[in-house]
Amino acid sequence: MSSSATKSCVCVDRQEGGFNGWNDFDAFVKQLASNSTFEKVPVTAPYSNVGLKESWYRCMTCHKVWRLVEPDPPFRGLWAPVT
């Protein structure tokens, strides 16, 4: 897949990185739940082994897999590509 196709995909609308508090995280989780573009998939290699709550989502358009890690202050959580 070309990089221009990936850049135009809806899965890159939200910039990678952490969240600005719980309201930001909760709003993003609601967006994922209401967006049929993402399919929840099993976590096969967790980000951390310290018990952080993590979910993975596959973009149905470009098939890129993203990890969503819940915040645990001071850790701001994470939305980042796995593949």
TIFITOR-643549 format. One record per residue: x, y, z of N, C-alpha, C in turn; residue number from 1; residue in three letters. Coordinates in steps of 0.05 Angstrom, whole numbers, plus 5000, padded with zeros to 4 digits. Layout:
<pts>
n.xx, n.yy, n.zz, ca.xx, ca.yy, ca.zz, c.xx, c.yy, c.zz, num, residu
X, Y, Z, X, Y, Z, X, Y, Z, NUM, Ala
...
</pts>
This chain:
<pts>
n.xx, n.yy, n.zz, ca.xx, ca.yy, ca.zz, c.xx, c.yy, c.zz, num, residu
5017, 4976, 5000, 5000, 5000, 5000, 5018, 5025, 5000, 1, Met
5010, 5044, 4985, 5027, 5068, 4983, 5023, 5085, 5008, 2, Ser
5043, 5102, 5015, 5041, 5119, 5038, 5019, 5139, 5035, 3, Ser
5013, 5148, 5010, 4991, 5168, 5007, 4964, 5155, 5013, 4, Ser
4961, 5129, 5008, 4935, 5116, 5015, 4933, 5114, 5045, 5, Ala
4955, 5108, 5059, 4954, 5107, 5088, 4948, 5134, 5100, 6, Thr
4960, 5155, 5090, 4955, 5182, 5101, 4927, 5191, 5098, 7, Lys
4913, 5181, 5077, 4885, 5190, 5072, 4865, 5173, 5088, 8, Ser
4874, 5152, 5101, 4857, 5134, 5116, 4847, 5148, 5142, 9, Cys
4822, 5141, 5150, 4811, 5153, 5174, 4826, 5145, 5199, 10, Val
4840, 5123, 5199, 4854, 5114, 5223, 4876, 5133, 5231, 11, Cys
4886, 5150, 5214, 4907, 5168, 5221, 4897, 5196, 5228, 12, Val
4870, 5199, 5230, 4859, 5225, 5237, 4867, 5233, 5265, 13, Asp
4869, 5214, 5283, 4877, 5219, 5311, 4907, 5215, 5312, 14, Arg
4921, 5236, 5320, 4950, 5234, 5321, 4959, 5214, 5343, 15, Gln
4980, 5200, 5337, 4991, 5181, 5357, 4998, 5196, 5382, 16, Glu
4998, 5182, 5404, 5008, 5193, 5429, 4989, 5188, 5452, 17, Gly
4993, 5204, 5473, 4977, 5202, 5498, 4952, 5219, 5497, 18, Gly
4938, 5219, 5519, 4913, 5233, 5522, 4915, 5256, 5542, 19, Phe
4899, 5276, 5537, 4898, 5299, 5555, 4877, 5295, 5577, 20, Asn
4881, 5275, 5593, 4863, 5270, 5615, 4842, 5249, 5608, 21, Gly
4826, 5242, 5628, 4806, 5221, 5625, 4784, 5229, 5606, 22, Trp
4776, 5254, 5606, 4755, 5262, 5587, 4763, 5258, 5558, 23, Asn
4787, 5264, 5552, 4798, 5260, 5525, 4798, 5230, 5518, 24, Asp
4808, 5214, 5537, 4809, 5185, 5532, 4781, 5174, 5529, 25, Phe
4762, 5181, 5547, 4735, 5171, 5545, 4721, 5179, 5519, 26, Asp
4725, 5203, 5510, 4714, 5213, 5485, 4725, 5196, 5462, 27, Ala
4750, 5190, 5463, 4762, 5175, 5441, 4752, 5146, 5441, 28, Phe
4748, 5134, 5464, 4737, 5107, 5466, 4708, 5107, 5454, 29, Val
4693, 5127, 5460, 4666, 5129, 5449, 4667, 5132, 5418, 30, Lys
4686, 5147, 5408, 4689, 5150, 5379, 4695, 5122, 5366, 31, Gln
4713, 5107, 5379, 4720, 5081, 5368, 4695, 5062, 5368, 32, Leu
4680, 5063, 5390, 4656, 5046, 5392, 4635, 5052, 5371, 33, Ala
4633, 5077, 5364, 4612, 5085, 5345, 4622, 5086, 5316, 34, Ser
4647, 5078, 5311, 4659, 5079, 5285, 4662, 5051, 5274, 35, Asn
4647, 5044, 5253, 4649, 5017, 5242, 4675, 5013, 5226, 36, Ser
4692, 5033, 5224, 4717, 5030, 5210, 4736, 5013, 5226, 37, Thr
4732, 5011, 5252, 4751, 4996, 5269, 4738, 4970, 5279, 38, Phe
4754, 4949, 5279, 4746, 4923, 5290, 4765, 4916, 5313, 39, Glu
4753, 4909, 5336, 4770, 4901, 5359, 4782, 4874, 5353, 40, Lys
4808, 4872, 5358, 4823, 4846, 5354, 4838, 4839, 5379, 41, Val
4846, 4814, 5382, 4860, 4805, 5406, 4888, 4819, 5409, 42, Pro
4895, 4825, 5433, 4922, 4835, 5439, 4941, 4811, 5440, 43, Val
4961, 4812, 5423, 4979, 4789, 5422, 5006, 4795, 5434, 44, Thr
5013, 4820, 5437, 5039, 4828, 5449, 5034, 4854, 5464, 45, Ala
5027, 4853, 5489, 5021, 4877, 5505, 5043, 4897, 5505, 46, Pro
5035, 4923, 5507, 5054, 4945, 5509, 5071, 4943, 5534, 47, Tyr
5059, 4934, 5556, 5073, 4933, 5581, 5063, 4909, 5597, 48, Ser
5079, 4899, 5615, 5071, 4877, 5632, 5063, 4885, 5660, 49, Asn
5057, 4911, 5664, 5051, 4921, 5690, 5021, 4923, 5696, 50, Val
5005, 4911, 5678, 4976, 4910, 5683, 4960, 4933, 5672, 51, Gly
4971, 4947, 5653, 4956, 4968, 5640, 4934, 4956, 5622, 52, Leu
4910, 4968, 5623, 4888, 4958, 5606, 4893, 4967, 5577, 53, Lys
4894, 4947, 5559, 4901, 4952, 5531, 4881, 4938, 5513, 54, Glu
4875, 4951, 5491, 4858, 4939, 5470, 4871, 4945, 5443, 55, Ser
4867, 4927, 5424, 4877, 4931, 5397, 4853, 4934, 5378, 56, Trp
4857, 4951, 5357, 4836, 4955, 5337, 4849, 4954, 5310, 57, Tyr
4835, 4941, 5291, 4844, 4940, 5263, 4827, 4959, 5247, 58, Arg
4840, 4975, 5231, 4826, 4992, 5212, 4816, 4975, 5189, 59, Cys
4790, 4976, 5184, 4778, 4959, 5163, 4785, 4970, 5135, 60, Met
4795, 4994, 5133, 4802, 5006, 5108, 4830, 4998, 5099, 61, Thr
4850, 5003, 5116, 4877, 4998, 5108, 4890, 4974, 5123, 62, Cys
4875, 4963, 5142, 4883, 4939, 5158, 4906, 4944, 5178, 63, His
4912, 4969, 5182, 4932, 4975, 5203, 4921, 4969, 5230, 64, Lys
4937, 4958, 5248, 4928, 4952, 5275, 4939, 4973, 5294, 65, Val
4922, 4982, 5312, 4929, 5003, 5331, 4925, 4993, 5359, 66, Trp
4942, 5002, 5377, 4939, 4995, 5406, 4928, 5020, 5421, 67, Arg
4910, 5014, 5438, 4898, 5034, 5456, 4904, 5026, 5485, 68, Leu
4920, 5041, 5498, 4928, 5035, 5526, 4915, 5056, 5544, 69, Val
4901, 5047, 5564, 4887, 5065, 5583, 4907, 5081, 5600, 70, Glu
4901, 5106, 5605, 4919, 5122, 5622, 4921, 5110, 5650, 71, Pro
4944, 5114, 5662, 4949, 5108, 5690, 4969, 5129, 5700, 72, Asp
4958, 5152, 5708, 4975, 5175, 5714, 4999, 5168, 5733, 73, Pro
5022, 5179, 5726, 5027, 5200, 5706, 5028, 5191, 5677, 74, Pro
5027, 5165, 5671, 5026, 5155, 5644, 5000, 5164, 5631, 75, Phe
5002, 5177, 5607, 4980, 5190, 5594, 4964, 5171, 5576, 76, Arg
4970, 5145, 5576, 4957, 5127, 5558, 4971, 5128, 5531, 77, Gly
4960, 5113, 5512, 4973, 5112, 5486, 4954, 5103, 5464, 78, Leu
4956, 5116, 5441, 4943, 5107, 5416, 4966, 5107, 5396, 79, Trp
4973, 5083, 5387, 4996, 5081, 5369, 4993, 5056, 5352, 80, Ala
5005, 5057, 5328, 5003, 5033, 5311, 5020, 5010, 5321, 81, Pro
5009, 4986, 5317, 5024, 4961, 5324, 5038, 4952, 5299, 82, Val
5024, 4953, 5276, 5035, 4943, 5251, 5034, 4965, 5230, 83, Thr
</pts>
